[in-house]
Amino acid sequence: MKTRIKEFRAKHNLTQEDLAKKVGVRRETIVFLEKGKYNPSLKLAHDVALALKSTIEELFIFD
Amino acid sequence: MAKMKNLKLRFIMLYIFGGLFVLGGILTSISSSPGEKSTYMISTGIAIIIVGTLALRRRMKLPEPDERDIKLNRASLSYSWFFTYLIVAVLVLVDYFKLIFFTAQQVLGIVFFSMIMIQLISKMYLYKKGDVN
């Protein structure tokens, strides 16, 4: 799985810590999400998409 | 807020559990002559309270666990049960073929130690890996 979280985060001028606080998770979770090493729950994917004013389809790319 | 409530409950449980050991030890030493049994019970109770308090105080400083923490903790617990089951199966075979002689105390010690160690090792591995899959 690839993600465009880093790209969208930079677009919104957010640090990993900021995004983590916005969606209510730890910074490490955002790190692993960006690396594509963690499969988030539907709720977290939705929250991240909402925080980055995007959609789940745009943020998460499944090979 | 939920974390604090949960930790407060754990503190109470810890003190009740440790206190019961200490009380049991004191009562044992009063009812019979003070000996090894009561000393073990009192020291176990005190150890539970001290170690538990230190562990919980450390947890209070850590951030609240998120969905990834919960997922990885559950997975490491599952691994721990599964591998301990395998160890028990091996011990049964070892005993059946009379390869090594184990006392019940030794078997319980192996199970107790391996369960904790496997949980800690698998937790470390999963946290480094990032996810269960």
N, CA and C atoms of all chains as a GROMACS GRO file, in nm:
protein
  588
    1MET      N    1   0.084  -0.120   0.000
    1MET     CA    2   0.000   0.000   0.000
    1MET      C    3   0.088   0.125   0.000
    2LYS      N    4   0.054   0.221  -0.088
    2LYS     CA    5   0.124   0.349  -0.090
    2LYS      C    6   0.030   0.457  -0.040
    3THR      N    7   0.088   0.560   0.018
    3THR     CA    8   0.002   0.670   0.062
    3THR      C    9   0.056   0.804   0.014
    4ARG      N   10  -0.034   0.901   0.006
    4ARG     CA   11   0.006   1.036  -0.033
    4ARG      C   12  -0.011   1.132   0.085
    5ILE      N   13  -0.007   1.072   0.205
    5ILE     CA   14  -0.030   1.152   0.326
    5ILE      C   15   0.077   1.261   0.341
    6LYS      N   16   0.203   1.222   0.319
    6LYS     CA   17   0.314   1.317   0.334
    6LYS      C   18   0.295   1.439   0.242
    7GLU      N   19   0.257   1.408   0.118
    7GLU     CA   20   0.236   1.513   0.017
    7GLU      C   21   0.123   1.609   0.061
    8PHE      N   22   0.013   1.552   0.104
    8PHE     CA   23  -0.102   1.632   0.146
    8PHE      C   24  -0.073   1.706   0.276
    9ARG      N   25   0.004   1.642   0.363
    9ARG     CA   26   0.041   1.705   0.490
    9ARG      C   27   0.125   1.830   0.464
   10ALA      N   28   0.219   1.817   0.369
   10ALA     CA   29   0.306   1.930   0.334
   10ALA      C   30   0.222   2.042   0.273
   11LYS      N   31   0.124   2.003   0.192
   11LYS     CA   32   0.036   2.101   0.128
   11LYS      C   33  -0.039   2.185   0.232
   12HIS      N   34  -0.077   2.119   0.342
   12HIS     CA   35  -0.151   2.188   0.448
   12HIS      C   36  -0.061   2.240   0.560
   13ASN      N   37   0.071   2.230   0.536
   13ASN     CA   38   0.168   2.282   0.633
   13ASN      C   39   0.152   2.219   0.772
   14LEU      N   40   0.134   2.092   0.774
   14LEU     CA   41   0.115   2.022   0.902
   14LEU      C   42   0.235   1.932   0.931
   15THR      N   43   0.274   1.927   1.056
   15THR     CA   44   0.380   1.832   1.094
   15THR      C   45   0.312   1.699   1.125
   16GLN      N   46   0.394   1.595   1.140
   16GLN     CA   47   0.339   1.463   1.175
   16GLN      C   48   0.267   1.471   1.310
   17GLU      N   49   0.328   1.547   1.401
   17GLU     CA   50   0.271   1.565   1.534
   17GLU      C   51   0.134   1.634   1.527
   18ASP      N   52   0.126   1.739   1.443
   18ASP     CA   53  -0.001   1.812   1.427
   18ASP      C   54  -0.112   1.720   1.376
   19LEU      N   55  -0.076   1.643   1.271
   19LEU     CA   56  -0.175   1.552   1.213
   19LEU      C   57  -0.216   1.445   1.314
   20ALA      N   58  -0.116   1.396   1.388
   20ALA     CA   59  -0.145   1.294   1.490
   20ALA      C   60  -0.244   1.348   1.592
   21LYS      N   61  -0.222   1.472   1.636
   21LYS     CA   62  -0.312   1.534   1.735
   21LYS      C   63  -0.453   1.552   1.677
   22LYS      N   64  -0.457   1.593   1.549
   22LYS     CA   65  -0.587   1.617   1.484
   22LYS      C   66  -0.671   1.490   1.476
   23VAL      N   67  -0.605   1.378   1.448
   23VAL     CA   68  -0.681   1.253   1.431
   23VAL      C   69  -0.681   1.166   1.557
   24GLY      N   70  -0.610   1.211   1.660
   24GLY     CA   71  -0.612   1.140   1.789
   24GLY      C   72  -0.532   1.012   1.794
   25VAL      N   73  -0.414   1.013   1.727
   25VAL     CA   74  -0.325   0.896   1.737
   25VAL      C   75  -0.185   0.944   1.775
   26ARG      N   76  -0.093   0.848   1.791
   26ARG     CA   77   0.044   0.884   1.824
   26ARG      C   78   0.122   0.916   1.696
   27ARG      N   79   0.228   0.995   1.709
   27ARG     CA   80   0.307   1.035   1.592
   27ARG      C   81   0.363   0.914   1.517
   28GLU      N   82   0.400   0.810   1.594
   28GLU     CA   83   0.457   0.689   1.532
   28GLU      C   84   0.358   0.627   1.433
   29THR      N   85   0.230   0.635   1.466
   29THR     CA   86   0.128   0.578   1.377
   29THR      C   87   0.127   0.653   1.243
   30ILE      N   88   0.143   0.785   1.250
   30ILE     CA   89   0.149   0.865   1.127
   30ILE      C   90   0.275   0.828   1.047
   31VAL      N   91   0.386   0.808   1.118
   31VAL     CA   92   0.512   0.769   1.051
   31VAL      C   93   0.492   0.640   0.972
   32PHE      N   94   0.434   0.539   1.039
   32PHE     CA   95   0.414   0.409   0.972
   32PHE      C   96   0.307   0.419   0.863
   33LEU      N   97   0.210   0.508   0.880
   33LEU     CA   98   0.107   0.527   0.777
   33LEU      C   99   0.171   0.586   0.652
   34GLU      N  100   0.257   0.686   0.671
   34GLU     CA  101   0.323   0.750   0.558
   34GLU      C  102   0.414   0.654   0.484
   35LYS      N  103   0.477   0.564   0.560
   35LYS     CA  104   0.566   0.465   0.498
   35LYS      C  105   0.487   0.354   0.428
   36GLY      N  106   0.356   0.350   0.454
   36GLY     CA  107   0.271   0.246   0.396
   36GLY      C  108   0.288   0.114   0.468
   37LYS      N  109   0.340   0.120   0.590
   37LYS     CA  110   0.364  -0.004   0.666
   37LYS      C  111   0.252  -0.036   0.763
   38TYR      N  112   0.154   0.050   0.772
   38TYR     CA  113   0.043   0.025   0.864
   38TYR      C  114  -0.091   0.038   0.793
   39ASN      N  115  -0.172  -0.064   0.804
   39ASN     CA  116  -0.308  -0.061   0.747
   39ASN      C  117  -0.401   0.001   0.849
   40PRO      N  118  -0.449   0.123   0.825
   40PRO     CA  119  -0.534   0.186   0.926
   40PRO      C  120  -0.676   0.130   0.924
   41SER      N  121  -0.747   0.155   1.033
   41SER     CA  122  -0.889   0.118   1.036
   41SER      C  123  -0.963   0.215   0.944
   42LEU      N  124  -1.083   0.181   0.910
   42LEU     CA  125  -1.162   0.268   0.821
   42LEU      C  126  -1.183   0.404   0.887
   43LYS      N  127  -1.201   0.403   1.020
   43LYS     CA  128  -1.224   0.528   1.094
   43LYS      C  129  -1.102   0.619   1.085
   44LEU      N  130  -0.982   0.559   1.108
   44LEU     CA  131  -0.860   0.640   1.103
   44LEU      C  132  -0.835   0.694   0.963
   45ALA      N  133  -0.856   0.608   0.862
   45ALA     CA  134  -0.839   0.651   0.723
   45ALA      C  135  -0.933   0.768   0.693
   46HIS      N  136  -1.055   0.758   0.742
   46HIS     CA  137  -1.156   0.863   0.722
   46HIS      C  138  -1.113   0.991   0.793
   47ASP      N  139  -1.066   0.977   0.918
   47ASP     CA  140  -1.023   1.094   0.996
   47ASP      C  141  -0.904   1.165   0.932
   48VAL      N  142  -0.810   1.085   0.882
   48VAL     CA  143  -0.692   1.143   0.816
   48VAL      C  144  -0.735   1.217   0.690
   49ALA      N  145  -0.822   1.154   0.614
   49ALA     CA  146  -0.871   1.216   0.491
   49ALA      C  147  -0.943   1.348   0.522
   50LEU      N  148  -1.020   1.347   0.629
   50LEU     CA  149  -1.095   1.466   0.670
   50LEU      C  150  -0.999   1.577   0.716
   51ALA      N  151  -0.897   1.538   0.792
   51ALA     CA  152  -0.799   1.636   0.842
   51ALA      C  153  -0.718   1.697   0.729
   52LEU      N  154  -0.696   1.619   0.623
   52LEU     CA  155  -0.617   1.668   0.510
   52LEU      C  156  -0.706   1.718   0.395
   53LYS      N  157  -0.834   1.736   0.424
   53LYS     CA  158  -0.935   1.783   0.326
   53LYS      C  159  -0.922   1.706   0.194
   54SER      N  160  -0.923   1.576   0.207
   54SER     CA  161  -0.907   1.491   0.090
   54SER      C  162  -1.002   1.372   0.101
   55THR      N  163  -0.981   1.273   0.017
   55THR     CA  164  -1.064   1.152   0.026
   55THR      C  165  -0.973   1.030   0.050
   56ILE      N  166  -1.034   0.924   0.098
   56ILE     CA  167  -0.956   0.802   0.125
   56ILE      C  168  -0.892   0.752  -0.006
   57GLU      N  169  -0.966   0.756  -0.115
   57GLU     CA  170  -0.916   0.707  -0.244
   57GLU      C  171  -0.794   0.786  -0.289
   58GLU      N  172  -0.794   0.915  -0.259
   58GLU     CA  173  -0.682   1.000  -0.300
   58GLU      C  174  -0.557   0.972  -0.215
   59LEU      N  175  -0.581   0.945  -0.087
   59LEU     CA  176  -0.469   0.929   0.006
   59LEU      C  177  -0.406   0.790   0.004
   60PHE      N  178  -0.488   0.688  -0.008
   60PHE     CA  179  -0.437   0.551  -0.001
   60PHE      C  180  -0.447   0.483  -0.137
   61ILE      N  181  -0.331   0.437  -0.182
   61ILE     CA  182  -0.327   0.370  -0.312
   61ILE      C  183  -0.290   0.223  -0.291
   62PHE      N  184  -0.382   0.136  -0.326
   62PHE     CA  185  -0.356  -0.008  -0.312
   62PHE      C  186  -0.302  -0.064  -0.443
   63ASP      N  187  -0.191  -0.136  -0.434
   63ASP     CA  188  -0.130  -0.194  -0.556
   63ASP      C  189  -0.210  -0.316  -0.604
   64MET      N  190  -0.888   1.150   2.971
   64MET     CA  191  -0.978   1.137   3.087
   64MET      C  192  -1.008   0.989   3.115
   65ALA      N  193  -1.040   0.918   3.006
   65ALA     CA  194  -1.069   0.775   3.019
   65ALA      C  195  -0.946   0.700   3.066
   66LYS      N  196  -0.828   0.748   3.019
   66LYS     CA  197  -0.702   0.684   3.058
   66LYS      C  198  -0.680   0.699   3.208
   67MET      N  199  -0.705   0.821   3.260
   67MET     CA  200  -0.684   0.848   3.402
   67MET      C  201  -0.777   0.762   3.488
   68LYS      N  202  -0.903   0.750   3.442
   68LYS     CA  203  -1.002   0.672   3.515
   68LYS      C  204  -0.959   0.525   3.520
   69ASN      N  205  -0.911   0.479   3.403
   69ASN     CA  206  -0.864   0.341   3.390
   69ASN      C  207  -0.743   0.316   3.480
   70LEU      N  208  -0.650   0.412   3.482
   70LEU     CA  209  -0.530   0.397   3.564
   70LEU      C  210  -0.564   0.401   3.713
   71LYS      N  211  -0.659   0.487   3.749
   71LYS     CA  212  -0.702   0.499   3.889
   71LYS      C  213  -0.758   0.364   3.936
   72LEU      N  214  -0.838   0.305   3.849
   72LEU     CA  215  -0.898   0.173   3.880
   72LEU      C  216  -0.789   0.067   3.897
   73ARG      N  217  -0.687   0.076   3.812
   73ARG     CA  218  -0.576  -0.019   3.820
   73ARG      C  219  -0.497  -0.001   3.950
   74PHE      N  220  -0.480   0.126   3.990
   74PHE     CA  221  -0.411   0.155   4.117
   74PHE      C  222  -0.488   0.092   4.233
   75ILE      N  223  -0.620   0.111   4.231
   75ILE     CA  224  -0.704   0.055   4.339
   75ILE      C  225  -0.692  -0.097   4.342
   76MET      N  226  -0.702  -0.160   4.223
   76MET     CA  227  -0.692  -0.306   4.212
   76MET      C  228  -0.557  -0.356   4.264
   77LEU      N  229  -0.455  -0.281   4.227
   77LEU     CA  230  -0.318  -0.316   4.267
   77LEU      C  231  -0.302  -0.314   4.418
   78TYR      N  232  -0.354  -0.206   4.481
   78TYR     CA  233  -0.341  -0.194   4.626
   78TYR      C  234  -0.425  -0.300   4.698
   79ILE      N  235  -0.542  -0.330   4.643
   79ILE     CA  236  -0.626  -0.435   4.704
   79ILE      C  237  -0.554  -0.570   4.695
   80PHE      N  238  -0.501  -0.601   4.576
   80PHE     CA  239  -0.433  -0.729   4.553
   80PHE      C  240  -0.308  -0.742   4.642
   81GLY      N  241  -0.224  -0.638   4.639
   81GLY     CA  242  -0.102  -0.638   4.722
   81GLY      C  243  -0.136  -0.640   4.870
   82GLY      N  244  -0.239  -0.561   4.906
   82GLY     CA  245  -0.282  -0.552   5.046
   82GLY      C  246  -0.332  -0.685   5.098
   83LEU      N  247  -0.403  -0.759   5.012
   83LEU     CA  248  -0.454  -0.892   5.052
   83LEU      C  249  -0.340  -0.988   5.085
   84PHE      N  250  -0.233  -0.980   5.006
   84PHE     CA  251  -0.115  -1.064   5.032
   84PHE      C  252  -0.053  -1.029   5.167
   85VAL      N  253  -0.036  -0.896   5.189
   85VAL     CA  254   0.026  -0.850   5.315
   85VAL      C  255  -0.062  -0.892   5.434
   86LEU      N  256  -0.192  -0.868   5.419
   86LEU     CA  257  -0.288  -0.902   5.526
   86LEU      C  258  -0.287  -1.052   5.552
   87GLY      N  259  -0.287  -1.130   5.443
   87GLY     CA  260  -0.281  -1.276   5.454
   87GLY      C  261  -0.156  -1.321   5.528
   88GLY      N  262  -0.045  -1.256   5.496
   88GLY     CA  263   0.082  -1.288   5.561
   88GLY      C  264   0.078  -1.256   5.709
   89ILE      N  265   0.022  -1.139   5.743
   89ILE     CA  266   0.013  -1.097   5.884
   89ILE      C  267  -0.077  -1.194   5.961
   90LEU      N  268  -0.194  -1.225   5.900
   90LEU     CA  269  -0.288  -1.317   5.966
   90LEU      C  270  -0.226  -1.456   5.984
   91THR      N  271  -0.151  -1.500   5.884
   91THR     CA  272  -0.085  -1.632   5.895
   91THR      C  273   0.015  -1.632   6.010
   92SER      N  274   0.091  -1.521   6.022
   92SER     CA  275   0.192  -1.516   6.128
   92SER      C  276   0.127  -1.505   6.268
   93ILE      N  277   0.005  -1.444   6.272
   93ILE     CA  278  -0.065  -1.434   6.402
   93ILE      C  279  -0.125  -1.570   6.440
   94SER      N  280  -0.195  -1.633   6.342
   94SER     CA  281  -0.265  -1.759   6.371
   94SER      C  282  -0.168  -1.874   6.400
   95SER      N  283  -0.063  -1.882   6.320
   95SER     CA  284   0.040  -1.984   6.349
   95SER      C  285   0.168  -1.909   6.386
   96SER      N  286   0.273  -1.982   6.409
   96SER     CA  287   0.398  -1.913   6.443
   96SER      C  288   0.457  -1.848   6.317
   97PRO      N  289   0.517  -1.728   6.330
   97PRO     CA  290   0.572  -1.663   6.213
   97PRO      C  291   0.680  -1.749   6.147
   98GLY      N  292   0.665  -1.771   6.021
   98GLY     CA  293   0.762  -1.857   5.953
   98GLY      C  294   0.782  -1.811   5.810
   99GLU      N  295   0.831  -1.902   5.725
   99GLU     CA  296   0.864  -1.870   5.586
   99GLU      C  297   0.741  -1.826   5.507
  100LYS      N  298   0.628  -1.900   5.531
  100LYS     CA  299   0.506  -1.874   5.453
  100LYS      C  300   0.459  -1.729   5.468
  101SER      N  301   0.452  -1.683   5.594
  101SER     CA  302   0.404  -1.546   5.617
  101SER      C  303   0.502  -1.443   5.563
  102THR      N  304   0.631  -1.472   5.575
  102THR     CA  305   0.733  -1.379   5.523
  102THR      C  306   0.721  -1.367   5.372
  103TYR      N  307   0.702  -1.483   5.303
  103TYR     CA  308   0.686  -1.483   5.157
  103TYR      C  309   0.565  -1.401   5.116
  104MET      N  310   0.455  -1.422   5.189
  104MET     CA  311   0.329  -1.353   5.154
  104MET      C  312   0.343  -1.203   5.172
  105ILE      N  313   0.404  -1.161   5.282
  105ILE     CA  314   0.420  -1.018   5.308
  105ILE      C  315   0.513  -0.955   5.205
  106SER      N  316   0.626  -1.022   5.179
  106SER     CA  317   0.721  -0.964   5.082
  106SER      C  318   0.662  -0.964   4.940
  107THR      N  319   0.582  -1.066   4.906
  107THR     CA  320   0.517  -1.067   4.774
  107THR      C  321   0.420  -0.950   4.763
  108GLY      N  322   0.341  -0.928   4.867
  108GLY     CA  323   0.245  -0.817   4.868
  108GLY      C  324   0.314  -0.683   4.853
  109ILE      N  325   0.423  -0.665   4.927
  109ILE     CA  326   0.497  -0.538   4.919
  109ILE      C  327   0.558  -0.522   4.780
  110ALA      N  328   0.613  -0.632   4.725
  110ALA     CA  329   0.673  -0.626   4.590
  110ALA      C  330   0.567  -0.591   4.485
  111ILE      N  331   0.448  -0.649   4.497
  111ILE     CA  332   0.340  -0.621   4.400
  111ILE      C  333   0.306  -0.471   4.405
  112ILE      N  334   0.294  -0.418   4.526
  112ILE     CA  335   0.258  -0.276   4.541
  112ILE      C  336   0.368  -0.185   4.485
  113ILE      N  337   0.494  -0.212   4.519
  113ILE     CA  338   0.604  -0.126   4.474
  113ILE      C  339   0.622  -0.133   4.322
  114VAL      N  340   0.635  -0.256   4.269
  114VAL     CA  341   0.658  -0.272   4.124
  114VAL      C  342   0.538  -0.219   4.044
  115GLY      N  343   0.418  -0.250   4.091
  115GLY     CA  344   0.297  -0.204   4.024
  115GLY      C  345   0.286  -0.053   4.024
  116THR      N  346   0.316   0.009   4.137
  116THR     CA  347   0.309   0.156   4.145
  116THR      C  348   0.408   0.219   4.048
  117LEU      N  349   0.531   0.166   4.044
  117LEU     CA  350   0.632   0.221   3.953
  117LEU      C  351   0.589   0.206   3.807
  118ALA      N  352   0.536   0.088   3.773
  118ALA     CA  353   0.492   0.062   3.635
  118ALA      C  354   0.376   0.154   3.596
  119LEU      N  355   0.280   0.170   3.687
  119LEU     CA  356   0.164   0.255   3.656
  119LEU      C  357   0.203   0.402   3.647
  120ARG      N  358   0.296   0.445   3.733
  120ARG     CA  359   0.343   0.585   3.729
  120ARG      C  360   0.412   0.614   3.596
  121ARG      N  361   0.485   0.511   3.545
  121ARG     CA  362   0.553   0.526   3.416
  121ARG      C  363   0.448   0.538   3.304
  122ARG      N  364   0.343   0.458   3.317
  122ARG     CA  365   0.238   0.459   3.215
  122ARG      C  366   0.164   0.591   3.210
  123MET      N  367   0.155   0.657   3.326
  123MET     CA  368   0.084   0.785   3.333
  123MET      C  369   0.153   0.891   3.247
  124LYS      N  370   0.286   0.876   3.234
  124LYS     CA  371   0.363   0.974   3.157
  124LYS      C  372   0.357   0.946   3.008
  125LEU      N  373   0.322   0.822   2.971
  125LEU     CA  374   0.318   0.786   2.829
  125LEU      C  375   0.188   0.836   2.765
  126PRO      N  376   0.193   0.863   2.631
  126PRO     CA  377   0.069   0.907   2.566
  126PRO      C  378  -0.035   0.795   2.564
  127GLU      N  379  -0.160   0.836   2.550
  127GLU     CA  380  -0.271   0.739   2.550
  127GLU      C  381  -0.255   0.642   2.432
  128PRO      N  382  -0.274   0.512   2.454
  128PRO     CA  383  -0.256   0.418   2.341
  128PRO      C  384  -0.360   0.442   2.231
  129ASP      N  385  -0.314   0.438   2.107
  129ASP     CA  386  -0.407   0.456   1.995
  129ASP      C  387  -0.442   0.320   1.935
  130GLU      N  388  -0.512   0.322   1.821
  130GLU     CA  389  -0.560   0.196   1.762
  130GLU      C  390  -0.446   0.102   1.724
  131ARG      N  391  -0.331   0.162   1.682
  131ARG     CA  392  -0.217   0.078   1.644
  131ARG      C  393  -0.160   0.006   1.767
  132ASP      N  394  -0.146   0.079   1.878
  132ASP     CA  395  -0.097   0.018   2.003
  132ASP      C  396  -0.185  -0.099   2.045
  133ILE      N  397  -0.316  -0.074   2.042
  133ILE     CA  398  -0.412  -0.177   2.086
  133ILE      C  399  -0.403  -0.300   1.995
  134LYS      N  400  -0.393  -0.274   1.864
  134LYS     CA  401  -0.384  -0.384   1.765
  134LYS      C  402  -0.257  -0.466   1.789
  135LEU      N  403  -0.143  -0.397   1.807
  135LEU     CA  404  -0.016  -0.467   1.824
  135LEU      C  405  -0.011  -0.540   1.959
  136ASN      N  406  -0.066  -0.479   2.062
  136ASN     CA  407  -0.069  -0.545   2.194
  136ASN      C  408  -0.152  -0.673   2.189
  137ARG      N  409  -0.266  -0.666   2.122
  137ARG     CA  410  -0.352  -0.784   2.109
  137ARG      C  411  -0.281  -0.894   2.032
  138ALA      N  412  -0.213  -0.853   1.924
  138ALA     CA  413  -0.143  -0.953   1.841
  138ALA      C  414  -0.030  -1.017   1.920
  139SER      N  415   0.044  -0.937   1.997
  139SER     CA  416   0.156  -0.994   2.074
  139SER      C  417   0.106  -1.089   2.182
  140LEU      N  418  -0.010  -1.057   2.237
  140LEU     CA  419  -0.072  -1.146   2.337
  140LEU      C  420  -0.114  -1.279   2.272
  141SER      N  421  -0.166  -1.269   2.150
  141SER     CA  422  -0.205  -1.391   2.077
  141SER      C  423  -0.083  -1.477   2.048
  142TYR      N  424   0.025  -1.412   2.002
  142TYR     CA  425   0.149  -1.485   1.974
  142TYR      C  426   0.197  -1.554   2.101
  143SER      N  427   0.190  -1.482   2.212
  143SER     CA  428   0.237  -1.535   2.340
  143SER      C  429   0.161  -1.663   2.377
  144TRP      N  430   0.028  -1.659   2.364
  144TRP     CA  431  -0.055  -1.776   2.396
  144TRP      C  432  -0.024  -1.891   2.300
  145PHE      N  433  -0.012  -1.858   2.170
  145PHE     CA  434   0.012  -1.961   2.069
  145PHE      C  435   0.146  -2.031   2.091
  146PHE      N  436   0.253  -1.952   2.109
  146PHE     CA  437   0.386  -2.013   2.126
  146PHE      C  438   0.398  -2.085   2.260
  147THR      N  439   0.330  -2.034   2.362
  147THR     CA  440   0.331  -2.105   2.490
  147THR      C  441   0.260  -2.239   2.476
  148TYR      N  442   0.154  -2.241   2.397
  148TYR     CA  443   0.083  -2.366   2.370
  148TYR      C  444   0.178  -2.466   2.303
  149LEU      N  445   0.257  -2.417   2.205
  149LEU     CA  446   0.354  -2.503   2.138
  149LEU      C  447   0.458  -2.555   2.237
  150ILE      N  448   0.504  -2.467   2.326
  150ILE     CA  449   0.603  -2.508   2.427
  150ILE      C  450   0.545  -2.616   2.518
  151VAL      N  451   0.418  -2.598   2.558
  151VAL     CA  452   0.353  -2.698   2.642
  151VAL      C  453   0.342  -2.831   2.567
  152ALA      N  454   0.310  -2.823   2.437
  152ALA     CA  455   0.300  -2.945   2.356
  152ALA      C  456   0.436  -3.016   2.352
  153VAL      N  457   0.542  -2.940   2.336
  153VAL     CA  458   0.678  -2.998   2.333
  153VAL      C  459   0.709  -3.061   2.469
  154LEU      N  460   0.672  -2.992   2.576
  154LEU     CA  461   0.698  -3.044   2.711
  154LEU      C  462   0.622  -3.176   2.734
  155VAL      N  463   0.500  -3.182   2.681
  155VAL     CA  464   0.421  -3.306   2.694
  155VAL      C  465   0.492  -3.421   2.623
  156LEU      N  466   0.543  -3.393   2.500
  156LEU     CA  467   0.615  -3.496   2.424
  156LEU      C  468   0.743  -3.538   2.494
  157VAL      N  469   0.816  -3.437   2.547
  157VAL     CA  470   0.941  -3.465   2.620
  157VAL      C  471   0.913  -3.554   2.739
  158ASP      N  472   0.802  -3.526   2.808
  158ASP     CA  473   0.765  -3.606   2.924
  158ASP      C  474   0.720  -3.746   2.882
  159TYR      N  475   0.643  -3.751   2.771
  159TYR     CA  476   0.590  -3.879   2.723
  159TYR      C  477   0.702  -3.976   2.684
  160PHE      N  478   0.801  -3.922   2.613
  160PHE     CA  479   0.914  -4.007   2.570
  160PHE      C  480   1.024  -4.015   2.676
  161LYS      N  481   0.997  -3.955   2.790
  161LYS     CA  482   1.088  -3.957   2.904
  161LYS      C  483   1.230  -3.912   2.867
  162LEU      N  484   1.236  -3.802   2.791
  162LEU     CA  485   1.366  -3.749   2.748
  162LEU      C  486   1.432  -3.671   2.862
  163ILE      N  487   1.353  -3.585   2.924
  163ILE     CA  488   1.401  -3.508   3.040
  163ILE      C  489   1.294  -3.517   3.148
  164PHE      N  490   1.336  -3.520   3.272
  164PHE     CA  491   1.238  -3.524   3.381
  164PHE      C  492   1.215  -3.383   3.433
  165PHE      N  493   1.089  -3.340   3.430
  165PHE     CA  494   1.052  -3.207   3.482
  165PHE      C  495   0.960  -3.223   3.602
  166THR      N  496   0.980  -3.138   3.701
  166THR     CA  497   0.883  -3.133   3.810
  166THR      C  498   0.772  -3.036   3.769
  167ALA      N  499   0.658  -3.041   3.838
  167ALA     CA  500   0.546  -2.950   3.806
  167ALA      C  501   0.590  -2.805   3.824
  168GLN      N  502   0.672  -2.780   3.926
  168GLN     CA  503   0.720  -2.644   3.953
  168GLN      C  504   0.804  -2.591   3.836
  169GLN      N  505   0.888  -2.680   3.781
  169GLN     CA  506   0.973  -2.640   3.668
  169GLN      C  507   0.887  -2.610   3.545
  170VAL      N  508   0.788  -2.694   3.520
  170VAL     CA  509   0.699  -2.673   3.404
  170VAL      C  510   0.625  -2.541   3.418
  171LEU      N  511   0.573  -2.516   3.537
  171LEU     CA  512   0.501  -2.390   3.560
  171LEU      C  513   0.594  -2.271   3.543
  172GLY      N  514   0.717  -2.286   3.588
  172GLY     CA  515   0.818  -2.181   3.573
  172GLY      C  516   0.847  -2.153   3.427
  173ILE      N  517   0.861  -2.261   3.347
  173ILE     CA  518   0.889  -2.246   3.203
  173ILE      C  519   0.772  -2.174   3.135
  174VAL      N  520   0.650  -2.217   3.165
  174VAL     CA  521   0.530  -2.158   3.104
  174VAL      C  522   0.518  -2.011   3.142
  175PHE      N  523   0.536  -1.981   3.269
  175PHE     CA  524   0.526  -1.845   3.320
  175PHE      C  525   0.629  -1.754   3.253
  176PHE      N  526   0.755  -1.802   3.248
  176PHE     CA  527   0.864  -1.723   3.192
  176PHE      C  528   0.846  -1.705   3.042
  177SER      N  529   0.816  -1.817   2.970
  177SER     CA  530   0.806  -1.809   2.824
  177SER      C  531   0.690  -1.720   2.781
  178MET      N  532   0.580  -1.725   2.853
  178MET     CA  533   0.463  -1.643   2.818
  178MET      C  534   0.498  -1.495   2.820
  179ILE      N  535   0.564  -1.453   2.926
  179ILE     CA  536   0.600  -1.311   2.940
  179ILE      C  537   0.705  -1.272   2.837
  180MET      N  538   0.807  -1.358   2.822
  180MET     CA  539   0.917  -1.326   2.729
  180MET      C  540   0.868  -1.320   2.585
  181ILE      N  541   0.784  -1.417   2.544
  181ILE     CA  542   0.733  -1.418   2.406
  181ILE      C  543   0.648  -1.294   2.380
  182GLN      N  544   0.568  -1.256   2.481
  182GLN     CA  545   0.484  -1.137   2.464
  182GLN      C  546   0.571  -1.013   2.445
  183LEU      N  547   0.675  -0.999   2.527
  183LEU     CA  548   0.762  -0.882   2.518
  183LEU      C  549   0.839  -0.879   2.386
  184ILE      N  550   0.893  -0.996   2.346
  184ILE     CA  551   0.972  -1.002   2.222
  184ILE      C  552   0.883  -0.974   2.100
  185SER      N  553   0.763  -1.038   2.097
  185SER     CA  554   0.675  -1.018   1.981
  185SER      C  555   0.625  -0.873   1.976
  186LYS      N  556   0.606  -0.814   2.093
  186LYS     CA  557   0.563  -0.673   2.098
  186LYS      C  558   0.672  -0.583   2.040
  187MET      N  559   0.796  -0.608   2.081
  187MET     CA  560   0.908  -0.530   2.029
  187MET      C  561   0.920  -0.546   1.878
  188TYR      N  562   0.905  -0.671   1.831
  188TYR     CA  563   0.915  -0.701   1.687
  188TYR      C  564   0.804  -0.629   1.609
  189LEU      N  565   0.681  -0.638   1.660
  189LEU     CA  566   0.568  -0.576   1.590
  189LEU      C  567   0.577  -0.424   1.589
  190TYR      N  568   0.624  -0.366   1.698
  190TYR     CA  569   0.638  -0.220   1.703
  190TYR      C  570   0.743  -0.172   1.603
  191LYS      N  571   0.848  -0.254   1.584
  191LYS     CA  572   0.954  -0.220   1.489
  191LYS      C  573   0.903  -0.236   1.346
  192LYS      N  574   0.821  -0.341   1.327
  192LYS     CA  575   0.767  -0.371   1.194
  192LYS      C  576   0.660  -0.270   1.153
  193GLY      N  577   0.582  -0.224   1.249
  193GLY     CA  578   0.480  -0.124   1.220
  193GLY      C  579   0.338  -0.176   1.224
  194ASP      N  580   0.317  -0.300   1.175
  194ASP     CA  581   0.182  -0.356   1.173
  194ASP      C  582   0.189  -0.508   1.189
  195VAL      N  583   0.074  -0.568   1.208
  195VAL     CA  584   0.068  -0.712   1.229
  195VAL      C  585   0.092  -0.788   1.098
  196ASN      N  586   0.031  -0.740   0.986
  196ASN     CA  587   0.043  -0.812   0.859
  196ASN      C  588   0.180  -0.789   0.795
   0.00000   0.00000   0.00000
